[in-house]
Amino acid sequence: MDSIPQLELISFKLCPYVQRAVITLKHKQVDFKITYIDLQNPPEWFNAISPLGKVPVLKVNDDEVLFESSVIQEYIDEITPPSLHPADPLIKAKNRAWIAFGGELMGMQGLHGIIHEKDQVSCEMMIGSIKALLSRLELVHSGQDFFNGQAFCLIDAAYAPMLMRFDLLKQHCNLDLLQDLPKIQAWQKKLMGMSCVQSSVVAELPEMYRNLIAHYEGYMASRLN
Ligand SMILES: N[C@@H](CCC(=O)N[C@@H](CS)C(=O)NCC(=O)O)C(=O)O
């Protein structure tokens, strides 16, 4: 194997997309440096290297830059064989599609949208549409330990951050998005027990997430316990 380049991940502590890359790096036991920025007030050097002004950004050997969490995951995977993607091209392509689906589910029409919505009616409508999307995910899950079966894959690293925040929404706001979805519930439990997932966030994440919900002053803030 070629030697692994120097990797520096540019992160924001609360970002679930960065966490996808961190889980992949930790699972593959790759050395990396993590640099946190304040997304509300990003430094000039970050604006210069991040085409969309978003994290994650992965600096490679200090002279190349990658962005987009799923691309970063795949790059990390490819430089540290064996691959965490299924070998079959069709299954791999389907995994990539469902990773993109998971990316959408974490955005403004999903996880992030829920904590933004101001009033109860619009928030509950959003919760309904997210549950409908999660039901589709439930249908394609293997029903075994991980998405594809018994082996941990990139797709599992991609979904763990969202499943971690679902757990926090349940604890903080008594919102159970996984009701009647037994396969995803078991998947969440399995992933949350893994050290690469547990060590992929700062220890204060639960409190930070709670503060974020409160900060938006939306319907979910009114449900904080
Ligand atoms: N599609 C991107 C999404 C990344 C993303 O939305 N990151 C958020 C933080 S969690 C961000 O940097 N937002 C800053 C902004 O939109 O200005 C990926 O998968 O990497």
The ligand as an SDF file (V2000), in Angstrom:
LIG
                    3D

 20 19  0  0  0  0  0  0  0  0999 V2000
  -23.5020   18.0520    0.9490 N   0  0  0  0  0  0  0  0  0  0  0  0
  -22.5540   18.4990    1.9300 C   0  0  0  0  0  0  0  0  0  0  0  0
  -23.3010   19.1660    3.0720 C   0  0  0  0  0  0  0  0  0  0  0  0
  -22.3680   19.7640    4.1110 C   0  0  0  0  0  0  0  0  0  0  0  0
  -23.0790   20.8050    4.9870 C   0  0  0  0  0  0  0  0  0  0  0  0
  -24.2350   21.1740    4.7450 O   0  0  0  0  0  0  0  0  0  0  0  0
  -22.3700   21.2730    6.0110 N   0  0  0  0  0  0  0  0  0  0  0  0
  -22.9300   22.3250    6.8370 C   0  0  0  0  0  0  0  0  0  0  0  0
  -22.5880   22.1240    8.3060 C   0  0  0  0  0  0  0  0  0  0  0  0
  -23.3710   20.7330    9.0070 S   0  0  0  0  0  0  0  0  0  0  0  0
  -22.2720   23.6500    6.4510 C   0  0  0  0  0  0  0  0  0  0  0  0
  -21.0790   23.7100    6.2750 O   0  0  0  0  0  0  0  0  0  0  0  0
  -23.0600   24.7140    6.3570 N   0  0  0  0  0  0  0  0  0  0  0  0
  -22.5610   26.0310    6.1150 C   0  0  0  0  0  0  0  0  0  0  0  0
  -23.3350   26.7430    5.0780 C   0  0  0  0  0  0  0  0  0  0  0  0
  -24.2380   26.1490    4.4630 O   0  0  0  0  0  0  0  0  0  0  0  0
  -23.0170   27.9190    4.8600 O   0  0  0  0  0  0  0  0  0  0  0  0
  -21.7140   17.3200    2.4030 C   0  0  0  0  0  0  0  0  0  0  0  0
  -22.2280   16.1880    2.3770 O   0  0  0  0  0  0  0  0  0  0  0  0
  -20.5450   17.5010    2.7790 O   0  0  0  0  0  0  0  0  0  0  0  0
  1  2  1  0
  2  3  1  0
  2 18  1  0
  3  4  1  0
  4  5  1  0
  5  6  2  0
  5  7  1  0
  7  8  1  0
  8  9  1  0
  8 11  1  0
  9 10  1  0
 11 12  2  0
 11 13  1  0
 13 14  1  0
 14 15  1  0
 15 16  2  0
 15 17  1  0
 18 19  2  0
 18 20  1  0
M  END
$$$$
